Amino acid sequence: MDYPIKTVCVVGLGYIGLPTAATLASRGIEVLGVDINPRVVEAVNAGQTYFSEPDLDMLLRAATTLRKLRATAQPEPADAFVIAVPTPFREDRSPNLDFIDLAADAIAPVLVSGNVVILESTSPVGTTERLADRLARLRPDLRFPPTRHAEPLDVHVAHCPERVLPGRMVRELIENDRIIGGLTEACAEHAEAVYRVFLQGKVFRTDAATAELVKLVENASRDVNIAFANELSLICDQLGLNVWHVIELANRHPRVSILQPGPGVGGHCIAVDPWFIVSSAPERTRLIRTAREVNDGKPKFVVSQIRERAERFKRPVVACLGLTYKPDVDDTRESPAIAIASQLACAGQDRILVADPNLTGLPEELAAMPNVSFCETLEAVRQADIVALLVAHSPFRKIPREELMRRVVIDATGLTHQHA
C-alpha cells in the first residue's frame, strides 16, 4: 500500500534524531525538528551541528538552506512523528522512560487521523504499547492500537530501533537494514512508508515487542562478548601474560573471534541496553547481568593499576589519554575513561593531565576538579610520570615510542602492543 509522506516531525534532535531529520529533509520531505534545548534549536536553524559526525554538517546546511528542515521547541501537525529521545536508566538501573512520556504529551495535541507515530528510542519490551496507551488516554477522540474496534485505526504506532555506528551515521542510516515492529500489521506498513523515503537497506517487519527485544539483544550480545575479553584481561594480568598477544593467537583458530578488551564499556547503547533486558526478566538474565558487572568493574581495575604504579612517585603526574567512550568520536556518554580520570582526581593526591584530540576542553565533571588540566597530547605525555592510554584515538598512534618508553605506561587499549 502507498502512504504518501510529505511532512515529518522528529522529536529529539540528538545523536539519532538530528541525522534522521537531516536525511529525511535531503529527500525533499518537510521536516520539523523538536528539542527542549534552546541551544540545539538555535544551532540547527543556523545549519550548524553541535556534535561531530562526518557528512552531517554538509547535510544539515543543505537541508536548512533549502528550508526543508527547521527546528522548534514544540511539535506541529505532520504526517508522521518520529520519537528519538534518550532512554537512560535510574540509579537502581531500572529504565527511565520519562523522556518518552514527555514526547507523547507534546505530540498528542497535534495528532490527527492518518498519522503514524514511530518510536526510535531504544526501549524495554512493551514500551511501544505503553506509548500507544498513553496517547490513547490523551486523545480519546482518536483510535490507537491495540484496539478492540475494527480497523482502520486513526493513528498507527510502531517501533523502529536505530542501529547506526557513530562516525558512520549518515551512511548507515541509508544503507543498513531496518527492523520495523508494528502494533498491528497496518502500523508496520505505515511506518515502512516513512523509511522508504531514504532507505536503501532491506526492511524486516515484525511485531513491536520483537523489534524492541531485537535491538536490546544486538547490544547485549556485544556486551557479553566484550565482557569475555575484559575478564580475560584480568586473568592475564594475574598470570603475567600479554592479553593482546593471547587474543591475537587465539583468533588464529578459524572459528574463534575474540573481541578486544578495553577500559570498560561506554556509549548510549551497550552500557545501558542490557539492563533493560535484566529489568524485564531479572531471574533469567544471569549471564547478561554478570557481563554488565564485569564491564562496569573494569574502570576500577584500571584505576587500581595506575594507583599501584603511582606509589613509587612522591607526587605523581598522571596523563590520561582519551576521554570519549570510543576511538575517533567526540561522544563522552557513559565513558569509562571519564570514570577513570574522575576516580583518580577524587583521590586528590595526583596531578591529572587529560588529552583528547576530539574534545576542546574538559567535561563538566572534571572541569570542577582543581588537580585536573586539559593539555595537548605530547605536552601531557612529556610532563607525566604515568601515561594511561584509555581510548585508542588514531592520533595517539603517532606518539613517539621513545616518549612512552621513558614513562610508566598503563595501556587499556592495546595501542602499545600494536606499536611493538
Secondary structure, 3 states (H helix, E strand, C coil): CCCCCCEEEEECCCCCHHHHHHHHHHCCCEEEEECCCHHHHHHHHCCCCCCCCCCHHHHHHHHHHCCCEEEECCCCCCCEEEECCCCCECCCCCECCHHHHHHHHHHHHHCCCCCEEEECCCCCCCHHHHHHHHHHHHCCCCCCCCCCCCCCCCCEEEECCCCCCCCCHHHHHHHCCEEEEECCHHHHHHHHHHHCCCCCCCEEEEEHHHHHHHHHHHHHHHHHHHHHHHHHHHHHHHHCCCHHHHHHHHCCCCCCCCCCCCCCCCCCCCCCHHHHHHHHCCCCCHHHHHHHHHHHHHHHHHHHHHHHHHCCCCCCEEEEECCCCCCCCCCCCCCHHHHHHHHHHHHCCCEEEEECCCCCCCCHHHHCCCCEEECCHHHHHHHCCEEEECCCCHHHHHCCHHHHHCCEEEECCCHHHHHC
